[in-house]
Amino acid sequence: MTSHRNRGARQKAQEGLLAAGVNKWVDQIKEVVRWPRRNGTSGETIISNIDCVGLTMDENGSLYVTDNGKDEVRRYRRGESQETVVLGGNGSGTHLDQLSRPQYVFVDRDHSMCVSDLGNARVMKWVEGAKQGIVVAGGQAQGNGLTQLSNPYGVVVDQLGTVYVADGENHRIMRWPKGATQGSVIVGGNGHGEQSSQLNWPMGLSFDRHSNLYVAEHGNHRVQKFNIDSNA
């Protein structure tokens, strides 16, 4: 979880949602806070001085955190005193070893990582240990075509390697099969709105074990549930 302030109200709300549960804003403090699952009345700051937007944890308990300010993703392993830069860290840019304003990060069972690279309107994948990534969604400039993304946020990858991304400014969820050169719209894409078939700035994505897709919408202040056929 993160604490931020002194940004626009809209951006603060977006980052709070991305970081999954911020409940306070603190002047001049940028941090990741750990809270107990039950009966937690106060949190413990575990990372300081970080412009964090999204984070996730793998099955070994390693924490992966995006740093929007340094254009990198860092890994924090239990028992280690120093973090490791695992994605980006080469300044903001468009090269395959660079990121620009990384948002969400997803880690699969093989420890391959996907990150929504907002400034470059793309989703990048890094195999563990790789020096550079590959573009798995978008990367064709910002836009609303099937080869494009505009403000990508939440990203999830299934066991087949299919990438699902919340395409924020286009108010849609895109699906990109492994190796595909363009995606398909599976939710939304018909303008922003409050109808059940519409989205308004989708940001967070998650699947349950029954393959139901949950979408957190910043603009509508709601979470919607969709039944998605992953084989379609």
Backbone bond lengths (Angstrom), bond angles and torsions (degrees), N, CA, C in turn:
res aa  C-N    CA-C-N  psi(-1)  N-CA   C-N-CA  omega(-1)  CA-C   N-CA-C  phi
1 M - - - 1.452 - - 1.525 108.64 -
2 T 1.305 117.00 151.41 1.441 119.61 -175.59 1.504 111.00 -126.98
3 S 1.335 115.65 157.84 1.447 122.15 173.22 1.518 108.30 -125.51
4 H 1.337 117.69 130.73 1.453 122.85 -179.31 1.521 108.95 -142.12
5 R 1.355 114.10 162.44 1.461 118.68 167.92 1.516 108.12 -157.60
6 N 1.340 115.18 -179.18 1.459 122.03 178.06 1.514 112.93 60.88
7 R 1.329 117.44 39.37 1.451 124.04 166.80 1.514 106.57 -125.07
8 G 1.294 118.28 178.13 1.455 120.48 175.51 1.509 110.35 -64.45
9 A 1.321 115.64 152.03 1.467 118.93 -178.27 1.513 111.43 -60.14
10 R 1.331 116.62 -37.47 1.457 119.33 -179.00 1.510 111.18 -67.01
11 Q 1.345 117.07 -44.37 1.458 119.25 -179.16 1.512 110.80 -66.18
12 K 1.331 117.33 -37.03 1.459 119.60 178.80 1.519 110.84 -63.01
13 A 1.312 116.62 -41.91 1.459 119.52 178.81 1.519 110.63 -63.75
14 Q 1.335 116.99 -40.60 1.456 120.60 179.87 1.520 110.76 -63.12
15 E 1.333 116.50 -46.46 1.453 119.25 -176.98 1.526 111.35 -67.75
16 G 1.336 116.80 -34.76 1.451 118.69 176.52 1.511 111.27 -60.92
17 L 1.324 116.96 -42.04 1.456 121.10 179.44 1.518 110.54 -67.24
18 L 1.329 116.53 -42.16 1.459 120.07 -179.26 1.521 111.55 -62.18
19 A 1.301 116.74 -37.09 1.448 119.78 -177.41 1.521 112.39 -85.42
20 A 1.316 116.35 4.26 1.462 122.95 167.86 1.511 114.30 65.62
21 G 1.303 116.65 61.82 1.454 117.76 166.07 1.502 117.08 115.19
22 V 1.319 119.42 35.48 1.451 120.18 174.60 1.524 109.20 -68.81
23 N 1.334 116.80 136.72 1.455 117.59 177.60 1.523 112.23 -126.25
24 K 1.355 117.22 16.23 1.455 118.80 173.67 1.519 108.85 -159.92
25 W 1.327 114.82 154.39 1.457 121.53 173.90 1.521 107.05 -117.14
26 V 1.327 117.15 134.06 1.455 121.03 -176.00 1.523 108.48 -125.88
27 D 1.329 117.93 130.11 1.455 122.04 -178.47 1.518 111.66 -56.32
28 Q 1.346 115.33 129.49 1.456 123.64 170.65 1.525 113.82 60.55
29 I 1.320 118.63 16.19 1.458 121.00 179.50 1.519 109.63 -112.40
30 K 1.326 115.98 128.12 1.457 121.92 175.11 1.518 106.20 -124.42
31 E 1.315 116.01 113.30 1.465 118.42 -170.52 1.521 111.44 -153.67
32 V 1.314 114.93 161.46 1.457 122.96 169.81 1.521 107.12 -108.58
33 V 1.327 115.33 128.65 1.459 121.12 -174.64 1.520 109.62 -118.90
34 R 1.315 116.46 134.29 1.470 122.34 176.66 1.527 109.03 -100.78
35 W 1.356 114.36 130.34 1.459 120.66 179.89 1.522 109.50 -120.64
36 P 1.335 117.67 141.99 1.466 120.15 175.02 1.525 110.47 -63.11
37 R 1.335 116.76 146.55 1.459 120.01 179.25 1.520 112.18 -66.54
38 R 1.296 116.39 -35.90 1.458 120.49 -176.38 1.524 110.28 -122.84
39 N 1.330 113.87 138.58 1.463 121.35 173.48 1.524 112.59 56.51
40 G 1.312 116.66 31.52 1.455 119.58 179.48 1.514 111.48 -83.19
41 T 1.321 116.49 121.25 1.461 121.41 178.62 1.513 112.11 -108.37
42 S 1.319 117.20 -11.12 1.457 120.72 177.59 1.523 108.56 -153.86
43 G 1.328 115.46 153.26 1.454 120.85 -178.21 1.515 112.03 -105.25
44 E 1.323 114.62 168.07 1.458 121.87 178.71 1.534 108.37 -117.98
45 T 1.320 116.54 122.46 1.456 120.62 178.04 1.527 108.98 -73.02
46 I 1.338 116.19 120.84 1.467 119.58 -178.74 1.526 112.42 -111.13
47 I 1.345 117.77 -19.08 1.461 121.52 175.21 1.520 107.16 -139.74
48 S 1.319 115.74 129.18 1.461 120.80 179.75 1.522 110.38 -114.51
49 N 1.321 115.18 163.06 1.464 122.45 175.41 1.518 112.11 54.59
50 I 1.330 115.65 54.52 1.456 121.10 179.68 1.523 109.30 -138.84
51 D 1.316 116.24 135.77 1.455 121.77 178.41 1.528 108.24 -91.49
52 C 1.311 115.82 69.56 1.462 122.65 -171.85 1.515 111.47 -83.33
53 V 1.328 115.04 135.23 1.465 121.13 173.83 1.518 110.05 -112.31
54 G 1.338 118.69 -51.89 1.455 122.55 -177.84 1.512 111.66 -128.68
55 L 1.317 114.97 155.52 1.462 119.72 177.66 1.522 109.47 -151.47
56 T 1.329 115.34 158.36 1.457 121.27 176.01 1.521 108.30 -152.53
57 M 1.320 115.99 170.43 1.457 121.17 -178.94 1.519 108.95 -134.40
58 D 1.354 117.37 139.07 1.462 119.97 177.19 1.522 110.97 -89.57
59 E 1.339 115.89 -178.93 1.465 119.52 -174.21 1.521 112.60 -69.54
60 N 1.334 117.03 -14.62 1.464 120.64 178.33 1.526 112.70 -92.09
61 G 1.308 116.46 0.08 1.455 120.22 179.84 1.511 114.30 87.68
62 S 1.334 117.28 6.81 1.466 120.06 176.40 1.525 108.82 -75.09
63 L 1.318 115.36 138.29 1.456 121.66 -177.45 1.526 109.58 -103.02
64 Y 1.333 116.00 130.75 1.459 122.17 178.34 1.524 107.83 -113.26
65 V 1.327 116.41 128.08 1.455 121.39 -171.66 1.526 109.55 -132.07
66 T 1.327 117.24 129.74 1.456 120.12 174.01 1.523 109.66 -81.78
67 D 1.327 115.65 141.16 1.465 121.71 174.18 1.520 107.25 -117.58
68 N 1.318 115.42 99.95 1.451 122.56 -176.41 1.520 111.91 -62.93
69 G 1.326 117.14 -30.73 1.453 121.56 -177.74 1.513 113.79 -77.57
70 K 1.333 116.60 -34.38 1.466 120.95 -177.90 1.522 112.08 -101.14
71 D 1.327 117.35 1.24 1.464 121.92 176.91 1.530 111.45 56.47
72 E 1.327 115.51 53.05 1.459 120.38 -178.29 1.522 110.91 -154.93
73 V 1.327 115.13 164.92 1.462 122.55 172.52 1.515 106.92 -119.28
74 R 1.324 116.33 132.76 1.460 121.06 -178.16 1.525 110.18 -117.76
75 R 1.334 114.02 149.01 1.466 120.38 177.93 1.528 109.14 -114.07
76 Y 1.315 114.13 134.44 1.457 121.59 177.35 1.524 107.72 -117.58
77 R 1.318 116.68 114.57 1.461 121.76 -179.87 1.518 110.47 -98.47
78 R 1.311 115.10 144.37 1.457 119.96 176.86 1.523 110.03 -60.61
79 G 1.308 115.82 135.38 1.453 120.53 177.05 1.511 114.56 85.57
80 E 1.339 117.11 -6.08 1.457 120.21 178.79 1.526 109.53 -105.79
81 S 1.322 116.04 137.87 1.463 119.99 -176.65 1.523 112.48 -85.99
82 Q 1.338 117.55 -19.66 1.449 121.45 -178.25 1.524 110.80 -115.77
83 E 1.326 115.13 138.58 1.453 120.03 175.90 1.523 110.18 -81.02
84 T 1.340 115.76 165.80 1.453 122.21 179.01 1.521 109.63 -124.81
85 V 1.322 116.39 130.97 1.457 120.28 173.59 1.525 107.80 -76.53
86 V 1.323 117.12 118.02 1.467 120.94 -175.92 1.527 112.76 -108.74
87 L 1.332 118.12 -18.57 1.457 121.97 176.73 1.520 108.47 -139.29
88 G 1.324 117.17 138.82 1.453 120.54 176.86 1.514 112.21 69.20
89 G 1.334 115.24 -139.68 1.455 120.01 -178.94 1.517 113.61 83.31
90 N 1.322 116.59 10.11 1.465 121.14 -179.48 1.522 111.42 -115.54
91 G 1.306 115.24 30.19 1.452 120.27 -178.33 1.513 111.95 82.07
92 S 1.321 115.67 164.65 1.458 120.57 179.35 1.518 109.75 -73.85
93 G 1.337 116.13 133.21 1.454 119.65 -179.92 1.504 112.56 178.68
94 T 1.331 115.38 -177.03 1.458 121.87 -174.41 1.524 113.19 -105.00
95 H 1.337 117.43 -4.85 1.458 119.64 -179.26 1.529 110.33 -67.73
96 L 1.346 115.52 164.81 1.464 120.32 -175.64 1.526 113.34 -72.60
97 D 1.313 117.55 -10.21 1.469 120.30 174.54 1.524 111.33 -105.29
98 Q 1.344 116.31 16.08 1.460 121.41 -178.25 1.521 111.75 -126.86
99 L 1.328 114.79 158.22 1.455 122.87 172.99 1.519 108.52 -129.19
100 S 1.323 115.69 164.08 1.450 121.48 174.32 1.524 108.77 -140.08
101 R 1.312 116.13 103.99 1.466 123.63 -178.92 1.537 111.36 61.39
102 P 1.324 118.40 61.51 1.471 120.65 178.10 1.519 111.41 -63.97
103 Q 1.338 116.09 143.10 1.453 121.56 -174.66 1.531 111.11 -113.99
104 Y 1.339 116.82 -87.19 1.461 121.40 -179.18 1.526 110.24 -93.50
105 V 1.324 115.86 154.00 1.459 121.06 174.34 1.529 108.77 -133.06
106 F 1.332 115.83 141.76 1.459 122.45 178.58 1.517 107.86 -128.06
107 V 1.323 117.28 136.10 1.456 122.76 179.81 1.521 109.00 -122.04
108 D 1.351 117.52 126.94 1.457 120.23 -179.14 1.532 110.78 -93.64
109 R 1.330 115.99 -175.27 1.462 120.29 -175.33 1.521 113.01 -67.44
110 D 1.329 116.54 -23.07 1.464 120.95 177.71 1.516 112.31 -90.01
111 H 1.314 115.78 5.97 1.462 123.72 -178.64 1.525 112.85 65.50
112 S 1.340 116.26 20.80 1.458 119.54 165.61 1.522 107.50 -74.76
113 M 1.330 115.72 146.60 1.454 120.50 -173.31 1.522 110.40 -123.39
114 C 1.327 116.19 138.27 1.457 122.36 172.27 1.521 108.20 -119.20
115 V 1.311 115.61 137.78 1.460 120.29 -179.18 1.521 109.24 -135.08
116 S 1.331 115.60 138.03 1.459 120.15 174.51 1.525 108.49 -81.33
117 D 1.326 114.44 117.68 1.461 123.90 -173.26 1.527 107.49 -101.22
118 L 1.322 115.50 83.28 1.457 121.02 -167.31 1.521 112.77 -59.42
119 G 1.320 117.85 -45.22 1.452 120.93 -176.50 1.514 113.89 -64.50
120 N 1.335 116.49 -23.98 1.457 121.35 178.88 1.527 112.97 -104.12
121 A 1.330 116.99 4.49 1.472 122.38 178.42 1.525 111.54 51.95
122 R 1.331 116.44 51.18 1.459 121.00 -177.66 1.520 110.38 -153.78
123 V 1.328 114.96 166.66 1.464 121.94 170.06 1.518 106.80 -115.90
124 M 1.334 115.70 129.63 1.460 122.12 -178.09 1.524 110.12 -110.08
125 K 1.335 116.15 144.12 1.456 121.97 175.60 1.517 109.52 -119.47
126 W 1.329 114.96 133.76 1.449 122.26 174.34 1.529 109.16 -119.62
127 V 1.314 117.35 125.67 1.456 121.30 169.19 1.526 107.34 -75.86
128 E 1.312 117.38 144.61 1.458 120.46 -176.84 1.527 110.56 -53.33
129 G 1.316 115.63 128.72 1.455 121.49 178.39 1.508 115.31 87.95
130 A 1.340 117.95 -6.89 1.468 121.06 -178.02 1.526 110.24 -71.74
131 K 1.339 115.61 151.08 1.460 121.35 178.50 1.521 112.12 -89.54
132 Q 1.317 116.74 -16.83 1.444 120.08 176.11 1.522 109.42 -148.76
133 G 1.323 115.77 163.28 1.452 120.44 -176.40 1.507 112.42 -104.80
134 I 1.328 115.17 -176.76 1.455 122.58 174.47 1.526 108.09 -126.85
135 V 1.312 116.17 149.86 1.461 120.88 178.14 1.527 108.67 -81.64
136 V 1.319 116.56 122.39 1.473 120.80 -179.87 1.523 112.79 -111.47
137 A 1.333 117.44 -7.06 1.469 121.55 175.60 1.513 107.97 -161.10
138 G 1.325 116.03 138.26 1.453 120.60 178.31 1.512 112.42 72.16
139 G 1.336 114.98 -144.38 1.456 120.27 -179.80 1.514 113.99 83.45
140 Q 1.334 117.37 8.33 1.463 122.09 -179.86 1.529 110.52 -111.03
141 A 1.301 115.68 39.50 1.468 123.61 -176.49 1.520 110.05 72.24
142 Q 1.315 115.64 159.04 1.456 120.43 -178.31 1.526 110.51 -68.71
143 G 1.353 116.11 133.91 1.460 119.96 -179.90 1.504 111.01 178.12
144 N 1.331 116.18 -173.94 1.467 120.82 -177.29 1.523 113.27 -116.64
145 G 1.349 117.63 13.65 1.453 120.02 175.02 1.522 111.35 -74.59
146 L 1.317 117.10 171.80 1.463 121.22 -178.50 1.519 112.95 -73.47
147 T 1.327 117.30 -10.71 1.463 121.15 174.66 1.520 111.24 -100.08
148 Q 1.329 116.85 4.73 1.456 120.74 -171.05 1.529 112.34 -125.15
149 L 1.322 114.20 161.33 1.452 123.24 172.35 1.525 107.84 -132.82
150 S 1.318 115.99 161.30 1.454 121.48 175.19 1.522 108.63 -143.38
151 N 1.316 115.74 107.43 1.461 122.88 -174.77 1.529 111.69 61.80
152 P 1.332 117.66 65.11 1.469 119.99 176.40 1.526 111.12 -72.82
153 Y 1.323 114.81 139.54 1.461 120.31 -179.99 1.540 109.94 -123.82
154 G 1.326 117.25 -102.16 1.458 119.70 -174.38 1.514 113.00 -61.47
155 V 1.319 116.23 142.19 1.465 121.39 179.27 1.522 109.41 -140.36
156 V 1.345 115.27 135.86 1.464 122.96 177.77 1.524 107.52 -136.11
157 V 1.331 116.73 143.81 1.463 121.82 178.12 1.523 108.48 -124.34
158 D 1.354 116.95 130.76 1.455 119.08 -179.91 1.528 110.65 -90.11
159 Q 1.343 116.74 -177.66 1.458 121.05 -174.56 1.516 113.37 -68.79
160 L 1.334 117.26 -16.52 1.458 121.49 177.40 1.523 111.99 -88.69
161 G 1.318 116.23 -2.29 1.454 120.22 -178.04 1.513 113.62 86.05
162 T 1.329 117.64 8.99 1.459 121.46 177.00 1.523 109.76 -74.42
163 V 1.319 115.38 132.54 1.459 121.56 -177.95 1.528 109.50 -99.83
164 Y 1.319 116.27 130.44 1.457 123.24 174.29 1.522 107.12 -114.21
165 V 1.338 116.33 130.39 1.462 118.96 -175.76 1.524 109.98 -136.25
166 A 1.322 114.78 137.79 1.462 121.50 173.79 1.520 108.22 -81.41
167 D 1.326 116.19 110.14 1.456 123.59 -176.93 1.521 107.26 -93.55
168 G 1.341 115.36 85.88 1.450 122.29 -164.30 1.507 116.16 -54.55
169 E 1.329 117.39 -58.29 1.452 120.28 -173.75 1.530 112.39 -71.80
170 N 1.338 116.71 -20.03 1.466 120.19 175.71 1.521 112.40 -90.60
171 H 1.329 116.78 -1.98 1.465 122.70 174.14 1.535 111.06 55.74
172 R 1.323 115.26 50.01 1.461 119.77 -177.42 1.521 110.18 -153.30
173 I 1.344 114.87 162.22 1.455 121.95 171.87 1.524 107.15 -110.35
174 M 1.328 115.74 128.28 1.457 121.70 -177.72 1.522 110.30 -108.28
175 R 1.339 115.15 145.62 1.467 121.27 174.88 1.528 108.34 -118.73
176 W 1.326 115.29 129.50 1.466 122.18 -179.75 1.528 108.40 -123.69
177 P 1.334 119.35 102.48 1.469 120.66 176.12 1.535 110.73 -59.92
178 K 1.293 116.04 156.72 1.462 120.84 -179.36 1.523 110.54 -57.11
179 G 1.310 116.58 126.89 1.453 122.10 178.57 1.513 115.04 82.59
180 A 1.337 118.35 -0.98 1.464 121.10 -177.17 1.524 111.01 -71.52
181 T 1.320 116.15 149.35 1.457 121.68 176.61 1.518 112.08 -97.25
182 Q 1.333 116.84 -8.94 1.454 120.32 172.62 1.519 109.24 -148.87
183 G 1.319 115.46 158.92 1.447 120.09 -178.91 1.517 111.93 -103.22
184 S 1.329 115.21 -177.47 1.457 121.77 175.14 1.526 108.30 -132.57
185 V 1.321 115.23 149.96 1.460 121.20 179.15 1.523 108.72 -84.56
186 I 1.316 117.78 123.34 1.456 120.59 179.96 1.526 112.74 -109.79
187 V 1.335 116.70 -20.53 1.466 121.27 175.81 1.522 107.65 -144.26
188 G 1.325 116.73 138.00 1.454 121.11 175.81 1.516 112.27 73.75
189 G 1.333 114.48 -146.49 1.451 119.77 -178.84 1.510 113.99 82.91
190 N 1.324 117.32 8.40 1.465 121.81 -179.44 1.526 111.03 -119.73
191 G 1.321 114.09 41.14 1.459 119.91 -179.87 1.514 111.90 85.67
192 H 1.318 116.10 152.84 1.467 117.94 179.06 1.526 109.70 -77.60
193 G 1.322 115.06 144.32 1.458 119.85 -178.82 1.508 111.43 -178.17
194 E 1.319 115.93 -176.03 1.458 122.15 -175.15 1.515 113.45 -104.61
195 Q 1.349 118.07 -1.65 1.459 119.94 178.79 1.529 109.83 -68.59
196 S 1.338 116.04 160.43 1.463 119.65 -178.27 1.521 112.30 -67.82
197 S 1.325 117.19 -18.64 1.462 121.43 177.78 1.520 112.21 -91.96
198 Q 1.331 116.65 0.51 1.456 121.12 -177.31 1.522 111.22 -117.25
199 L 1.317 114.62 160.31 1.451 122.27 175.90 1.521 109.03 -127.48
200 N 1.328 115.29 160.97 1.456 121.40 176.70 1.522 107.92 -140.11
201 W 1.325 115.02 100.13 1.459 122.90 -175.23 1.543 112.26 52.26
202 P 1.340 117.22 67.07 1.472 119.67 174.10 1.515 110.32 -66.09
203 M 1.326 115.52 142.14 1.465 118.72 -175.78 1.522 112.87 -133.53
204 G 1.320 118.54 -51.32 1.458 120.93 -177.55 1.513 112.10 -100.36
205 L 1.337 116.59 140.84 1.463 123.04 178.23 1.516 110.25 -128.73
206 S 1.346 115.52 145.02 1.457 120.15 173.87 1.522 109.28 -160.26
207 F 1.334 116.16 143.75 1.461 122.33 173.25 1.519 109.55 -107.25
208 D 1.345 116.28 146.33 1.461 118.93 169.18 1.534 109.06 -98.01
209 R 1.328 117.50 -178.27 1.466 120.81 -174.54 1.525 112.65 -72.57
210 H 1.335 116.58 -8.70 1.461 120.79 176.86 1.526 111.86 -99.71
211 S 1.325 116.18 12.28 1.468 123.49 179.21 1.519 113.36 67.45
212 N 1.316 117.16 21.94 1.459 120.14 170.80 1.529 108.88 -80.17
213 L 1.325 115.82 137.12 1.453 121.65 -179.06 1.526 109.56 -100.86
214 Y 1.313 116.52 129.78 1.456 122.83 177.55 1.532 108.62 -109.59
215 V 1.329 115.70 130.25 1.458 121.42 -176.68 1.525 108.98 -123.24
216 A 1.313 116.25 121.94 1.462 121.81 175.48 1.521 108.83 -92.63
217 E 1.337 115.80 124.07 1.456 121.62 -177.64 1.531 110.36 -107.91
218 H 1.309 115.02 121.09 1.458 118.98 176.90 1.527 111.57 -68.00
219 G 1.335 116.79 -44.17 1.456 120.63 -174.29 1.513 114.33 -68.89
220 N 1.340 117.29 -30.38 1.463 121.01 -178.98 1.522 113.27 -102.95
221 H 1.308 117.12 -2.91 1.469 121.36 179.07 1.530 111.32 53.46
222 R 1.318 115.30 49.39 1.465 119.05 -178.06 1.530 109.60 -151.03
223 V 1.334 114.90 166.75 1.462 122.60 171.50 1.523 107.10 -120.14
224 Q 1.318 116.92 126.79 1.460 121.73 178.03 1.533 109.72 -108.28
225 K 1.327 114.58 150.12 1.468 122.07 178.94 1.526 108.13 -114.22
226 F 1.349 115.59 131.60 1.452 121.54 179.90 1.529 109.95 -129.77
227 N 1.321 115.98 140.39 1.465 120.85 173.41 1.516 107.59 -90.87
228 I 1.318 116.12 115.10 1.464 121.63 -174.70 1.508 109.43 -113.71
229 D 1.332 116.14 129.26 1.455 121.44 174.73 1.521 107.69 -85.25
230 S 1.333 117.15 105.65 1.469 121.42 -176.12 1.514 112.02 -68.99
231 N 1.326 118.08 -13.52 1.466 120.56 -178.80 1.520 112.92 -94.81
232 A 1.339 114.55 -3.57 1.479 118.18 -178.17 1.498 111.70 -71.72
